[in-house]
Amino acid sequence: MGAQDVTQQLLPKPRGTIKLAMLDSKLPQRLPPEKLNEIATRCRVDILEMLEKAGSGHPGGSLSAIDIIVSLFFHEMKSNPSDPMWEDRDRFILSKGHGVPALYAVLAEREIIPKSELATLRRINSRIQGHPDRVLLPIVEASTGSLGQGISIAQGIAMGLKHQKKDSRVFCLLGDGETQEGQVWETALSAPKFKLNNLIVFIDNNNGQIDGHVDQVMDLRPLADKWRAFRWAVQEIDGHDFTQIIGALEKARKETEKPSLIVAKTVKGKGVSFMENSIAWHGVAPNKEQLEHALSDLNGGHKS
């Protein structure tokens, strides 16, 4: 059985099942966990297929982050697919820019970019490059990839929205290795001063970075306690449990003064048996044979 055949056997693709006359609404979608899981599985397929076609990219951190990004776009954030630059939208900053295949897959699933465009990942003149490029693709909120900078951008946007007295919120996704950057801690220190309760930051805590396991390269522990000491509203969750992700977002929604920090414990390469918790798959694309194996895992051959 080829990769295309395996893909066809995965969860049903018709998007009409999730529209419910809501897809074009500016309000948060509030899809339930079972629907989010279906979408995330399709997005994992898209991530792997676009990386195999590109021949390069970052599967490990894209697969660890996808459940969080799906939850934001299909449950929590205000957005308008027919007008992605709608002034009152919620914003999403992917600070760990190398995980952008996950974001592209979600944008395609949300019908903000055409799905056919995923096949152009990393090509010359493509809008979808290996890191988010706001010049080429203005619907991404920031050009990221220089680690540590995205959270500062997110804070600036959150401050601007507060100044304009808008109720829009800013969501930012950091990698755990990324938090070794000093710039991250400047934001950690300053955001509570300005009472940015409209800033919600996730840490994709998969304990992996290009040089090895995070706790061996530069141990961050106790990670949550550090952010609590900086006066953030901190939660710790399983980053692949949609019920826990939704619960954390609901709690953050009720915060009246503090910025929120959600430490999401995740698995690098989640869903693919030979990629899970393997540093080797931080920045290596699968070949055709490996893609077929990965799609088989997603089709039920691997239970993680």
Protein Blocks (a to p, Z undefined) as FASTA:
>chain_A
ZZklmmmmmccfblklmnnommmpmbdfkiafklmmmmmmmmmmmmmmmmmmnopajfkl
mmmmmmmmmmmmmmmpgcdfklmmlfkbccdddfblmlmmmmmmmmmmnomacfklmmmg
oiahiabdfbdcfklmmmbgbdchiehjlmmmmmmmmmmmmmnopabdcdddddfklmmp
mklmmmmmmmmmnopakbccddddehpafkbcfklmoccbdfklmmmmnopacddddfkb
mklmmmmmmmmmmpmkbccdddddddehihiaklgopaklmmpccdfklmmmmmmmmnop
acZZ
